[in-house]
Amino acid sequence: MKTYSTLLSDYQKFTKNSSSDNQTFGAQMLNDSIRTVCNLQGGKLRFLEATKDLYTVANQEGYLIPNGFRKLIDVYIYSGSGVSTSDVIYSPQMLFDPIRWKRVLQQKLGYGNVPYFTYIENQTLKIQPIPSETGNLIRLRGRLQTRDLTIPDYTTGSIVSVANAGTAVVGTGTTWTADMVGRYIQITNTTAANGGDGFWYQIGTFTDATHIGLLKPYEGTSIVAGTAAYTIGQCSVIPEAYDIAPVLRAAAIYWGINNPSSPNTKLSEYYWRQYDGGNEMGLSDTYGGLIGQMLANEGETEEGSYVPPSSSIQNLPQAPYYFPYDLGTGMD
């Protein structure tokens, strides 16, 4: 994964300009480009999907949708807290038409724990009938908002210990903080003993300046009484294989406006084609480049054929949502 610091460094290399003004401009273009990538195909990309949990409050109809959600996709409501296997899971009908919602309200469904309908109004999820109990789980599935990357990498100190299949990470000489939760940590991969596995793990918990927890278990060899180097960085939600795409787009914009009287059209076009085949700038009517790869791969609902069975799917990046098993074996 590329952290904010690495993305900004790559941008400065691509633009051959390390000035502070260009660094400021680059940071703006990187974040704008991340938002652009995340809004491709209407933002219907798998890596933007997430779930968040709320809980019912007795006699309360409306629940604020978490700020991290850009769009709500689906709602499940449990008959309990979601812990017990005996909980019934309800899937109320989501209404989008205000007239239909008004008709539901006119029915005066009252209070109850079997939800029939939900409706979104002013970023508030409304439930009918109104929940009559406190503590029942409301699970929201939606598309994530993208947050600006602004925080440089942190590498102070070293890693003392982390167990294979464990999540607890202990550091020495570190000053870890609560706002590091949500960022990613990579313990440097080396051939020496007590080295890391080189993979990125999202930080899930913070205890104190020398103790944090991973969101997923550590898969490398256990580190015991080590002094392993590491990096904590802020990363975008874009998958690792394509997370340099915003840099390519930012560089294309830079070379297109770097000298308004005589822009470097050749370099600008080069980066546009590397980014999305030139689609955004009208150089091509289909997606190509890194974005073309991303839309083709990230749009699959499951692993598809390795060899396309015909030329009819050559434009899959334009319509990536399909069922791979319909493509056959790819060997006919």
Secondary structure as UniProt FT lines:
FT   HELIX           4..15
FT   HELIX           20..38
FT   HELIX           40..43
FT   HELIX           46..48
FT   STRAND          49..55
FT   TURN            58..59
FT   STRAND          62..64
FT   TURN            67..68
FT   STRAND          69..78
FT   TURN            85..86
FT   STRAND          89..90
FT   STRAND          93..95
FT   HELIX           98..106
FT   STRAND          117..121
FT   TURN            122..123
FT   STRAND          124..128
FT   STRAND          137..144
FT   STRAND          158..162
FT   TURN            164..165
FT   STRAND          168..172
FT   HELIX           178..180
FT   TURN            181..182
FT   STRAND          184..187
FT   TURN            193..194
FT   STRAND          200..208
FT   TURN            209..210
FT   STRAND          211..214
FT   STRAND          230..233
FT   HELIX           240..242
FT   TURN            243..244
FT   HELIX           245..257
FT   TURN            260..261
FT   HELIX           265..276
FT   TURN            277..282
FT   HELIX           289..298
FT   HELIX           311..313
FT   TURN            314..315
FT   HELIX           316..318
FT   HELIX           324..327
//
